[in-house]
């Protein structure tokens, strides 16, 4: 039996990640965003020991660095000029907005990693299979395409290496030709399987009547407690966002209260995972 945040009702898990993505897009405070990023990293550690994050971290950091460098150059709005770059002013406000934008992007990418680890395609179809059967099925396929593409690309490259002993001796034109061939194989292979899946789903009558699920998810006492805590925290955070008390560094008791609320709401899955981790090690120590 699975434990931790993955064992909560799929509706709660989906709502959490959806709300967190919305909050990340609305909050413009780097302190809040950095805190959310650290907590999300901790959650990823408890979910899979950062294995999924390590695979994508270089690409994510490169995207963030790209935004961090380009935003101050092209966004010249601001009053505090740091220096000039070919007659273009680089302002402190532009740099801070670039930092905020980069942190928002990293938070969204990290949250999607956690989403993929918590909400499997079966759990997603359980939620939306009867409401929007075709759209939910398409979204499930799209979400699964990215890891599928990556895995199959590595398989194709490994197979080609068995036929070509030393690819370093090839010319630039040969490298391009081989890359295009590998890409063509990858796309053809994936599209062929997609057609097979579509034919299989049509033969099974997917979307023609109400979908049943082999696994039933019921709300338990813990789910209701999480709903109560989450609703209270969201009401407080909504007030803070409406009054724009969360866009500056916390320097008053009220602003520190908003900071504590966003900290607690973000850390709900992490607290559940830590509780299960400590309980598991306690049970091992007494046996």
C-alpha positions in Angstrom: 0.0 0.0 0.0 1.4 3.4 -1.0 1.8 6.0 1.7 2.7 9.7 1.9 1.2 12.4 -0.3 0.7 9.9 -3.2 -1.9 8.2 -1.1 -4.2 11.2 -0.7 -7.2 11.5 -2.9 -6.3 12.3 -6.6 -8.6 15.4 -6.5 -6.6 16.9 -3.6 -3.3 16.2 -5.3 -4.4 17.7 -8.6 -5.9 20.7 -6.8 -2.7 21.3 -4.8 -0.4 21.4 -7.9 -2.9 23.5 -9.8 -3.2 26.1 -7.0 0.6 26.1 -6.5 1.2 26.9 -10.2 -1.4 29.7 -10.0 0.2 31.1 -6.9 3.7 30.9 -8.4 2.4 33.0 -11.4 0.7 35.5 -9.2 3.5 36.0 -6.6 6.2 38.5 -7.6 8.3 38.3 -4.5 11.7 36.5 -5.0 11.8 35.6 -1.3 8.5 33.8 -1.5 9.4 32.1 -4.8 12.8 30.9 -3.5 11.1 29.5 -0.4 8.6 27.6 -2.6 11.5 26.3 -4.8 13.4 24.9 -1.8 10.3 23.2 -0.3 9.4 21.7 -3.7 13.0 20.4 -4.0 12.6 18.8 -0.6 9.3 17.2 -1.8 11.1 15.8 -4.9 13.8 14.4 -2.6 11.2 12.4 -0.6 9.4 11.3 -3.7 12.3 9.8 -5.7 15.5 11.1 -4.1 15.8 13.8 -6.9 16.4 11.2 -9.7 13.9 12.9 -12.0 15.3 16.3 -11.1 18.9 15.3 -11.8 18.0 14.3 -15.4 16.5 17.7 -16.2 18.4 20.1 -13.8 21.0 21.2 -16.3 18.3 22.1 -18.9 16.2 23.9 -16.3 19.1 25.9 -15.0 20.1 26.8 -18.6 16.6 28.1 -19.3 16.6 30.1 -16.1 20.1 31.6 -16.8 18.9 32.5 -20.3 16.0 34.4 -18.9 18.1 36.0 -16.2 20.6 37.3 -18.8 18.2 38.4 -21.5 15.5 40.1 -19.4 17.6 43.0 -18.0 19.0 43.6 -21.5 15.6 43.9 -23.3 13.6 45.2 -20.4 15.1 48.7 -19.7 12.2 50.0 -17.5 13.4 51.1 -14.1 14.9 54.1 -12.3 18.1 52.5 -10.8 20.6 52.2 -13.7 23.4 49.7 -13.0 25.4 50.2 -16.2 25.0 50.7 -19.9 25.5 48.0 -22.6 25.8 49.5 -26.1 23.6 52.5 -25.2 21.0 50.2 -23.5 20.6 50.8 -19.8 20.6 47.8 -17.5 18.5 48.6 -14.4 18.2 47.0 -11.0 14.4 46.6 -11.5 15.1 44.7 -14.8 17.5 42.4 -13.0 15.1 41.7 -10.2 12.3 41.0 -12.6 14.6 38.6 -14.4 15.3 36.9 -11.1 11.6 36.7 -10.3 10.7 35.4 -13.8 13.5 32.8 -13.6 12.4 31.6 -10.1 8.8 31.4 -11.3 9.8 29.2 -14.3 11.9 26.9 -12.1 9.0 26.6 -9.6 6.6 25.6 -12.4 9.0 23.1 -13.9 9.8 21.6 -10.4 6.0 21.4 -9.7 5.4 19.5 -12.9 8.0 17.0 -11.9 6.2 16.5 -8.6 2.9 16.3 -10.5 4.2 13.5 -12.7 5.4 11.5 -9.7 2.2 11.9 -7.7 -0.5 11.8 -10.4 -0.2 8.9 -12.6 -2.2 8.7 -15.9 -4.6 6.3 -14.3 -5.3 8.8 -11.4 -5.8 11.6 -13.9 -8.2 9.5 -16.0 -10.0 8.6 -12.8 -10.7 12.3 -12.2 -11.6 13.5 -15.7 -12.3 10.4 -17.7 -16.0 10.8 -17.4 -16.1 14.6 -17.5 -13.9 15.2 -20.6 -13.0 11.7 -21.8 -11.3 12.7 -25.1 -9.4 15.7 -23.8 -8.3 13.9 -20.7 -7.0 11.0 -22.8 -5.2 13.4 -25.1 -3.6 15.2 -22.2 -2.5 11.9 -20.7 -0.8 10.9 -23.9 0.9 14.3 -24.2 2.3 14.2 -20.7 3.6 10.7 -21.3 5.3 11.7 -24.6 8.2 13.6 -23.1 9.7 10.8 -21.1 8.8 8.4 -23.9 10.6 10.5 -26.5 13.7 10.7 -24.3 13.8 7.0 -23.5 13.4 6.0 -27.2 15.9 8.5 -28.4 18.5 6.9 -26.1 17.5 3.5 -27.4 17.9 4.6 -31.1 21.3 6.2 -30.4 22.5 3.0 -28.6 21.4 0.9 -31.6 23.1 3.2 -34.1 26.3 3.0 -32.0 26.4 -0.8 -32.5 26.5 -0.3 -36.3 28.8 2.7 -36.4 32.0 2.0 -34.4 33.6 5.4 -34.5 31.2 8.3 -35.1 33.8 10.9 -34.2 35.4 10.4 -37.7 32.3 11.3 -39.5 32.0 14.7 -41.2 29.6 17.4 -40.2 27.2 16.5 -43.0 27.2 12.8 -42.0 26.4 13.8 -38.4 23.4 15.9 -39.6 22.2 13.1 -41.9 22.4 10.5 -39.1 20.6 12.9 -36.6 17.8 13.4 -39.1 17.5 9.7 -39.7 17.3 9.1 -35.9 14.7 11.8 -35.6 12.7 10.3 -38.4 12.8 6.9 -36.8 11.8 8.3 -33.4 8.8 10.2 -34.8 7.7 7.3 -37.0 8.0 4.9 -34.1 6.0 7.1 -31.7 3.3 8.0 -34.3 2.8 4.3 -35.2 2.3 3.4 -31.5 -0.1 6.4 -31.1 -2.2 5.1 -34.0 -2.2 1.6 -32.4 -3.3 3.1 -29.0 -6.0 5.1 -30.7 -7.3 2.0 -32.6 -7.2 0.0 -29.4 -9.1 2.6 -27.4 -11.7 2.9 -30.1 -12.2 -0.9 -30.3 -12.8 -0.8 -26.5 -15.4 1.8 -26.9 -13.5 4.6 -25.0 -15.7 7.7 -24.6 -18.9 6.0 -25.7 -20.3 5.4 -22.2 -19.4 6.2 -18.6 -15.9 5.0 -17.7 -15.4 2.7 -14.8 -12.2 2.4 -12.8 -10.5 -0.6 -11.3 -9.3 1.5 -8.4 -11.7 3.4 -6.3 -10.6 6.5 -4.3 -12.6 7.6 -1.3 -12.1 10.6 0.9 -10.9 9.7 4.4 -10.4 11.6 7.6 -6.9 12.8 6.6 -8.3 14.2 3.3 -11.0 16.2 5.1 -8.4 17.6 7.5 -6.2 18.7 4.5 -9.2 20.3 2.8 -10.0 22.3 6.0 -6.4 23.5 6.5 -6.0 24.2 2.8 -9.2 26.3 2.5 -8.3 28.4 5.6 -4.7 29.1 4.2 -6.0 29.9 0.8 -8.5 32.4 2.1 -5.7 34.2 4.0 -3.4 34.1 1.0 -6.1 35.4 -1.3 -6.5 38.4 1.0 -2.8 39.0 1.0 -2.6 38.8 -2.8 -5.6 41.1 -3.1 -4.1 43.7 -0.8 -0.6 43.3 -2.4 1.0 42.5 1.0 3.0 39.6 -0.5 4.9 41.6 -3.1 7.4 43.0 -0.7 9.9 41.7 1.8 8.1 40.7 5.1 8.8 43.6 7.5 5.6 43.6 9.6 3.8 41.1 11.7 1.0 40.8 9.2 3.4 40.2 6.3 5.2 37.6 8.3 1.9 35.9 8.8 1.3 35.8 5.1 4.8 34.3 4.6 4.0 31.7 7.2 0.8 30.8 5.5 2.4 30.3 2.1 5.2 28.4 3.8 2.7 26.0 5.4 0.5 25.6 2.4 3.5 24.8 0.1 4.9 22.4 2.7 1.8 20.3 3.2 2.9 17.4 1.0 6.4 17.7 2.4 5.1 17.4 6.0 3.1 14.4 5.0 6.1 12.7 3.5 8.3 13.6 6.5 5.7 12.1 8.8 5.6 8.9 6.9 9.4 8.8 6.7 9.8 9.3 10.5 7.0 6.7 11.3 8.6 4.2 9.0 12.0 4.5 10.7 10.4 4.4 14.1 8.6 1.2 13.3 11.9 -0.3 12.0 13.7 0.7 15.2 11.3 -1.1 17.5 11.1 -4.3 15.4 
